[in-house]
Structures are given as structure tokens and as C-alpha cells.
């Protein structure tokens, strides 16, 4: 347990402001799910891609998922409106840069930005170019806004082995040539519709990543059942994205606790995709009480129309106290795919912020 100074609890009127001021990390943030609606309009005009609406008010309902969304599959369909807009270096660099600005407003000090570069690549825009464009945008954003950002490369469940091999080889190259400072590739993920494409189909990539020492995470347990969770644990991933159905198997739950594998939780995402039936049914509180390490994340801030402060507020609605959220943020640093020295530096910055927060509350 990381020690932190005692905090005076904020009043209800202070709560949102207080939650925004808490220093945060975001471990599960999709680049292509983080676009501003205005940026979508701008990119459509630049690329001459036809959208279902040509103004922010009308377009929002097409590019943000409402509470009436019925499933993860329906949620994922929104991305297909966005993919054609993200096939140039300028577009990728812009959205990466803007994400850093949005994170700064949310007091996010570090964000792991994930995406599947094969979805952006084409004959004139290679996977390597896609990754370079994202890293360039994140570097600009880090310099301007002070948000540390790195990339997790997603393999995609609906892609062929050949396509995923291309993405994996690019990730290996960028990971092996990690710079001493600035944004870089720090890990590998598996994303997409897990109901149609089981995790074990991609075992070769996780096994190779493990042999090379490349950190891995995996979307699993976001749809019904625990088979993909079992597979992720068999493949010895360091983190699990979502993992909501873990409570259905107490043996798996015990294993996750004992192996200290954190769950990357997106509360609003899980509610909107009907991974859980409604907010109060979300198991994050039960996970935390059972000893599971959890982190709070935006997942797809643009498509959901949220920020991380909003997610902290959702956690409060589920019974978390602000001081617990501060502790969760601190402990989440330990699960980032960065060096021990970088983790220590972040922890020191967080501790200083907590002291200042406490003084503001006392005054």
C-alpha cells in the first residue's frame, strides 16, 4: 500500500472539482475512440468523406453511443464511421495531439494510448508510418501539455493472422528501438469482438511477446462467459481489459488476486455496451473489496462523451470514497508498461499533488 497524507472529505458541492484535481493515469484509452466531434467534421471535410450529418449537433448522435446501445457489437459499429477519417499522417498526428490536450484538462498525467494501426494503414500509409504519426502527435502533446503518453499496439480479432503479424512485427520493431525519453511503443493488446474471435486463436503472438519481454494486455471478459478470461490468464498477460465476468468463476477470481493482475475498468463503457445491465450492477466495487487490483479508465472518451473525471464520479456513485480513488490512481501507476524509474517519478508527482489537494480542502 502506497502511503498518502490523510484527506478531508470534500462536500458534495466540491466533489466534481475535487475529482478533476486528482492526478490520474489512464491505462485503457483507444485513440480512435477519443475523437472530438468537431475534429470528426474537420477531418471529413479534409478527406471528402461523407458523414451522416454535417454539423456538431446532428452528428453527435451518430458518433457517440447513447444509453440505448444494446450490445458491444452495436457499440463497435460506431468505429466504422471513424476509420475512413484516420488514414493520413495529418489526421493521426492531430487526434494524438488533441488527446493529450484533453487529458491535461482532466489532470491525467500519463496515458497509454492504444489502437490497431492496421485499421489506418494502406498502400501509401504503412503501419510504421501510422505509428510514427501517432508518436509525433503524442510528442507534440507532451511538450505542449505536459502529459506523458505512450502507445500500446492492438492486434485485432477480426483481422487475419497475416494482418496481425504485420502489426505485431511493427510493434516489435518500435518496442526494440525504444527511445530513452518521449513517446514510444510499450506493449501489445488484443481488441475487437471477443464473442466471435476467441483469445486462444491469437496465442502465438502472446507467447512470442512473452519470450521477448514485451508487456501484454488483452480485452477479455467484456462479453458473457469466462473462456476468454481463462485464455488470457493461460497466456500470462500482465493486465486484462474489462474482465467484467470474472465474478462468475471464483477460481479465476482467486487466481487474478493472487497473481496481482489488474483489471482495466471502464464503468460507462461497460454500461453503454450492456456488459452490465445498469450502473448499480457494475462489479468494480466487488472486485476492489475482493482484493482485485483495478484501474479506472476512459476506454473511448469521444464515443462515450466522457472524461476520466466523469468515471471517478461514477465510481463515487458505486460507493467509492474520494480517498479510495486517490489510492487506486496511485496503485495504477505500478501497472503501467514503463520503467521502474518512470513509475517512481510519477508516484512522487502524485504525492506532491495529494499534499496540495489536502491543503486546499483544509482552507
C-alpha positions as CSV (number, residue, x, y, z in Angstrom):
1,X,0.0,0.0,0.0
2,X,1.4,3.4,-1.0
3,X,1.1,5.8,1.9
4,X,-0.5,9.2,1.3
5,X,-1.5,12.1,3.6
6,X,-5.0,12.0,5.2
7,X,-7.6,13.8,3.3
8,X,-10.5,15.8,4.5
9,X,-13.6,14.6,2.5
10,X,-14.9,17.2,0.1
11,X,-18.5,18.5,0.4
12,X,-20.9,17.5,-2.4
13,X,-20.6,20.9,-4.0
14,X,-16.8,20.5,-4.1
15,X,-16.9,16.9,-5.4
16,X,-16.6,17.3,-9.1
17,X,-14.0,20.0,-8.8
18,X,-12.1,17.8,-6.4
19,X,-12.3,14.7,-8.6
20,X,-10.9,16.7,-11.5
21,X,-8.0,17.9,-9.5
22,X,-7.0,14.4,-8.5
23,X,-3.8,13.4,-10.5
24,X,-4.7,10.4,-12.8
25,X,-3.4,7.8,-15.2
26,X,-5.4,6.2,-18.0
27,X,-4.3,2.7,-18.9
28,X,-7.1,1.9,-21.3
29,X,-7.6,4.7,-23.8
30,X,-8.4,4.0,-27.5
31,X,-7.0,6.6,-29.8
32,X,-9.7,6.1,-32.5
33,X,-12.4,6.2,-29.8
34,X,-11.2,9.6,-28.4
35,X,-12.0,12.0,-31.3
36,X,-13.8,15.3,-30.7
37,X,-17.0,15.7,-32.7
38,X,-15.6,18.9,-34.3
39,X,-12.4,17.1,-35.3
40,X,-14.6,14.4,-37.0
41,X,-16.3,17.1,-39.0
42,X,-13.0,18.8,-39.9
43,X,-11.3,15.5,-41.0
44,X,-14.4,14.6,-43.1
45,X,-14.2,17.9,-44.9
46,X,-10.4,17.5,-45.5
47,X,-10.7,13.9,-46.8
48,X,-14.0,14.4,-48.5
49,X,-15.6,11.6,-46.6
50,X,-19.4,11.8,-46.4
51,X,-20.8,11.7,-42.9
52,X,-24.4,11.1,-41.9
53,X,-24.7,14.8,-40.7
54,X,-22.7,18.0,-41.4
55,X,-23.0,19.8,-38.1
56,X,-21.9,19.0,-34.5
57,X,-25.4,18.8,-33.0
58,X,-26.8,16.3,-35.6
59,X,-23.5,14.4,-36.0
60,X,-23.1,13.7,-32.3
61,X,-25.9,11.1,-32.2
62,X,-24.1,9.1,-34.9
63,X,-20.6,9.2,-33.4
64,X,-21.4,9.0,-29.7
65,X,-23.1,5.9,-28.2
66,X,-26.2,6.7,-26.2
67,X,-27.6,4.7,-23.2
68,X,-29.9,3.0,-25.7
69,X,-27.0,1.0,-27.2
70,X,-27.9,-2.7,-27.0
71,X,-24.6,-4.5,-27.2
72,X,-20.8,-4.4,-27.7
73,X,-21.3,-5.3,-31.3
74,X,-23.5,-2.3,-31.8
75,X,-21.0,-0.1,-29.9
76,X,-18.2,-1.2,-32.2
77,X,-20.1,-0.2,-35.3
78,X,-19.5,3.4,-34.5
79,X,-15.8,3.0,-35.2
80,X,-16.6,2.2,-38.8
81,X,-17.8,5.8,-39.3
82,X,-14.4,7.0,-37.9
83,X,-11.9,4.7,-39.6
84,X,-12.0,6.3,-43.1
85,X,-11.1,9.6,-41.4
86,X,-7.9,8.3,-39.9
87,X,-5.9,7.2,-42.9
88,X,-3.5,10.1,-43.3
89,X,-0.4,11.2,-41.2
90,X,-2.0,14.6,-40.5
91,X,-5.2,13.0,-39.1
92,X,-3.4,10.5,-36.8
93,X,-1.0,13.2,-35.6
94,X,-3.8,15.6,-34.9
95,X,-6.0,13.3,-32.9
96,X,-3.0,12.1,-30.9
97,X,-2.1,15.7,-30.1
98,X,-5.6,16.7,-29.2
99,X,-6.0,13.7,-26.9
100,X,-3.0,15.0,-24.8
101,X,-4.8,18.3,-24.5
102,X,-8.0,16.6,-23.4
103,X,-6.0,14.5,-20.9
104,X,-4.4,17.7,-19.5
105,X,-7.8,19.2,-18.8
106,X,-8.7,16.0,-16.9
107,X,-5.4,16.1,-14.9
108,X,-4.3,12.9,-16.4
109,X,-0.5,12.8,-16.0
110,X,0.1,9.6,-18.0
111,X,-1.9,7.9,-20.7
112,X,-1.3,4.7,-22.6
113,X,-2.8,5.2,-26.0
114,X,-3.9,2.1,-27.8
115,X,-5.1,1.4,-31.3
116,X,-4.8,-1.1,-34.2
117,X,-2.5,0.5,-36.9
118,X,-3.7,-2.0,-39.5
119,X,-7.1,-0.2,-39.5
120,X,-5.4,3.0,-40.6
121,X,-2.7,1.7,-42.9
122,X,-2.9,1.4,-46.7
123,X,-0.6,1.2,-49.7
124,X,0.5,4.8,-49.3
125,X,0.5,4.9,-45.5
126,X,2.4,2.0,-43.9
127,X,1.9,0.6,-40.4
128,X,5.2,2.1,-39.5
129,X,4.1,5.5,-40.8
130,X,0.8,5.2,-38.8
131,X,2.8,4.6,-35.6
132,X,5.3,7.3,-36.4
133,X,2.4,9.8,-36.9
134,X,0.8,8.9,-33.6
135,X,4.1,9.1,-31.7
136,X,4.8,12.5,-33.4
137,X,1.4,13.8,-32.2
138,X,1.9,12.5,-28.7
139,X,5.4,14.0,-28.6
140,X,3.9,17.4,-29.5
141,X,1.2,17.0,-27.0
142,X,3.6,16.0,-24.2
143,X,5.7,19.1,-24.9
144,X,2.7,21.4,-25.0
145,X,0.5,20.0,-22.3
146,X,2.9,18.0,-20.1
147,X,1.1,14.7,-20.4
148,X,3.3,11.7,-20.7
149,X,2.0,9.3,-23.3
150,X,3.0,6.0,-24.9
151,X,1.5,3.6,-27.3
152,X,0.1,0.1,-26.9
153,X,-0.3,-1.6,-30.3
154,X,-3.6,-3.5,-30.7
155,X,-3.9,-6.7,-32.7
156,X,-7.4,-7.0,-34.0
157,X,-9.6,-10.1,-33.5
158,X,-11.3,-9.9,-36.9
159,X,-8.0,-9.5,-38.8
160,X,-6.3,-12.4,-40.4
161,X,-3.1,-13.9,-39.0
162,X,-1.2,-12.3,-41.8
163,X,-2.5,-8.8,-41.0
164,X,-1.9,-9.3,-37.2
165,X,1.6,-10.5,-38.0
166,X,2.3,-7.2,-39.8
167,X,1.1,-5.2,-36.8
168,X,3.0,-7.4,-34.4
169,X,6.3,-7.1,-36.3
170,X,5.9,-3.3,-36.4
171,X,5.2,-3.3,-32.6
172,X,8.3,-5.4,-32.1
173,X,10.4,-3.0,-34.1
174,X,9.2,0.1,-32.3
175,X,9.5,-1.6,-28.9
176,X,13.0,-2.8,-29.6
177,X,14.1,0.7,-30.6
178,X,12.6,2.3,-27.5
179,X,14.0,5.9,-27.1
180,X,15.3,7.0,-23.7
181,X,12.6,9.7,-23.5
182,X,9.4,10.7,-25.2
183,X,6.5,8.6,-26.5
184,X,7.2,5.1,-27.7
185,X,5.6,1.7,-28.1
186,X,5.4,0.0,-24.7
187,X,3.1,-3.0,-25.2
188,X,0.7,-5.1,-27.1
189,X,-3.1,-5.6,-26.7
190,X,-5.8,-7.7,-28.4
191,X,-9.0,-5.9,-29.2
192,X,-12.2,-6.4,-31.1
193,X,-15.3,-8.7,-30.9
194,X,-14.2,-11.5,-28.5
195,X,-17.5,-13.3,-28.9
196,X,-16.7,-14.1,-32.5
197,X,-12.9,-14.5,-32.2
198,X,-11.7,-16.3,-29.0
199,X,-8.5,-15.2,-27.4
200,X,-6.7,-18.6,-27.9
201,X,-6.7,-18.1,-31.6
202,X,-4.0,-15.4,-31.1
203,X,-1.8,-17.4,-28.6
204,X,1.2,-17.3,-30.9
205,X,1.5,-13.6,-30.5
206,X,1.2,-13.6,-26.8
207,X,3.7,-16.4,-26.4
208,X,6.2,-14.6,-28.7
209,X,5.7,-11.3,-26.9
210,X,6.4,-13.0,-23.6
211,X,9.6,-14.6,-24.9
212,X,10.8,-11.1,-26.0
213,X,9.7,-9.4,-22.7
214,X,7.1,-7.2,-24.4
215,X,4.3,-6.4,-21.9
216,X,0.8,-7.5,-22.9
217,X,-2.8,-6.8,-22.0
218,X,-5.9,-8.3,-23.5
219,X,-9.6,-7.4,-23.8
220,X,-11.3,-10.3,-22.1
221,X,-14.5,-11.0,-20.2
222,X,-16.3,-8.0,-21.7
223,X,-18.9,-10.3,-23.2
224,X,-20.6,-13.2,-21.5
225,X,-18.7,-16.1,-20.1
226,X,-15.2,-16.6,-18.8
227,X,-13.4,-18.6,-21.5
228,X,-11.5,-15.6,-22.9
229,X,-10.5,-14.7,-19.3
230,X,-9.2,-18.2,-18.8
231,X,-7.3,-17.9,-22.0
232,X,-5.8,-14.6,-21.1
233,X,-4.5,-16.0,-17.8
234,X,-3.1,-19.0,-19.6
235,X,-1.3,-16.7,-21.9
236,X,0.1,-14.9,-18.8
237,X,-0.9,-11.3,-19.7
238,X,0.1,-8.6,-17.3
239,X,-3.3,-6.9,-17.4
240,X,-6.8,-7.6,-18.5
241,X,-9.1,-5.1,-20.3
242,X,-12.5,-5.1,-18.6
243,X,-12.8,-8.6,-17.2
244,X,-16.3,-7.9,-16.0
245,X,-17.5,-11.5,-16.0
246,X,-14.7,-12.6,-13.7
247,X,-17.1,-12.9,-10.8
248,X,-18.7,-15.8,-12.5
249,X,-15.7,-18.0,-11.7
250,X,-14.4,-17.9,-8.1
251,X,-11.3,-19.9,-9.0
252,X,-10.4,-17.4,-11.7
253,X,-11.1,-14.6,-9.3
254,X,-8.7,-16.1,-6.8
255,X,-6.0,-16.5,-9.5
256,X,-6.3,-12.9,-10.6
257,X,-6.0,-11.7,-7.0
258,X,-3.0,-14.0,-6.2
259,X,-1.2,-13.1,-9.4
260,X,-1.9,-9.4,-8.9
261,X,-3.3,-9.0,-12.4
262,X,-5.1,-5.6,-12.6
263,X,-8.4,-5.1,-14.4
264,X,-8.6,-2.0,-16.7
265,X,-12.1,-0.9,-15.9
266,X,-14.3,1.5,-17.9
267,X,-17.5,1.9,-16.0
268,X,-19.5,4.0,-18.5
269,X,-18.2,1.8,-21.4
270,X,-19.4,-1.3,-19.6
271,X,-22.9,0.2,-19.0
272,X,-23.3,1.5,-22.6
273,X,-22.2,-1.8,-24.2
274,X,-24.6,-3.7,-21.9
275,X,-21.6,-5.6,-20.5
276,X,-23.5,-4.9,-17.3
277,X,-27.3,-4.3,-17.3
278,X,-27.1,-0.9,-15.4
279,X,-24.7,1.2,-13.4
280,X,-25.5,-0.3,-10.0
281,X,-24.9,-3.8,-11.4
282,X,-21.2,-3.0,-12.1
283,X,-18.9,-5.2,-10.2
284,X,-15.9,-2.8,-9.7
285,X,-16.7,-2.3,-6.1
286,X,-17.0,-6.0,-5.5
287,X,-13.7,-6.6,-7.4
288,X,-12.0,-4.0,-5.2
289,X,-13.4,-5.5,-2.0
290,X,-12.3,-9.0,-3.1
291,X,-8.7,-7.8,-3.5
292,X,-8.6,-7.4,-7.2
293,X,-6.4,-4.5,-8.4
294,X,-8.5,-2.2,-10.5
295,X,-7.8,0.9,-12.5
296,X,-10.3,3.4,-13.8
297,X,-10.1,4.4,-17.5
298,X,-12.0,6.2,-20.2
299,X,-11.8,3.4,-22.8
300,X,-13.4,5.5,-25.6
301,X,-13.9,9.0,-24.3
302,X,-15.1,10.5,-27.6
303,X,-17.6,7.8,-28.5
304,X,-18.9,7.8,-24.9
305,X,-18.8,11.6,-24.5
306,X,-17.0,11.4,-21.1
307,X,-13.7,12.1,-19.4
308,X,-11.9,10.3,-16.6
309,X,-13.3,12.8,-14.0
310,X,-16.7,11.5,-15.1
311,X,-15.6,7.9,-14.5
312,X,-14.3,8.9,-11.0
313,X,-17.8,10.3,-10.4
314,X,-19.4,7.0,-11.5
315,X,-17.1,5.2,-9.0
316,X,-18.4,7.5,-6.2
317,X,-21.9,6.5,-7.3
318,X,-20.9,2.9,-6.7
319,X,-19.7,3.5,-3.2
320,X,-16.0,4.6,-3.6
321,X,-14.8,7.4,-1.4
322,X,-12.5,10.1,-2.9
323,X,-9.6,8.9,-0.8
324,X,-10.0,5.4,-2.2
325,X,-9.9,6.8,-5.8
326,X,-6.7,8.6,-5.0
327,X,-5.2,5.3,-3.8
328,X,-6.4,3.5,-6.9
329,X,-4.8,6.1,-9.0
330,X,-1.5,5.8,-7.1
331,X,-1.6,2.0,-7.3
332,X,-2.4,2.1,-11.0
333,X,1.0,3.6,-11.7
334,X,2.6,0.3,-10.7
335,X,0.8,-1.5,-13.6
336,X,1.9,0.9,-16.4
337,X,4.2,-0.6,-19.1
338,X,7.1,1.8,-18.2
339,X,10.3,1.6,-16.3
340,X,10.6,1.4,-12.5
341,X,12.3,4.8,-12.6
342,X,9.5,6.4,-14.5
343,X,6.9,4.9,-12.1
344,X,8.8,6.3,-9.2
345,X,8.9,9.7,-10.7
346,X,5.1,9.6,-11.3
347,X,4.4,8.5,-7.8
348,X,6.4,11.4,-6.4
349,X,4.5,13.8,-8.5
350,X,1.2,12.3,-7.4
351,X,2.2,12.5,-3.8
352,X,3.0,16.2,-4.1
353,X,-0.4,16.8,-5.7
354,X,-2.2,15.0,-2.9
355,X,-0.5,17.2,-0.3
356,X,-1.6,20.3,-2.2
357,X,-5.1,18.9,-2.6
358,X,-5.3,18.3,1.1
359,X,-4.2,21.9,1.9
360,X,-6.9,23.3,-0.5
361,X,-9.6,21.3,1.3
362,X,-8.4,22.4,4.7
363,X,-8.5,26.0,3.7
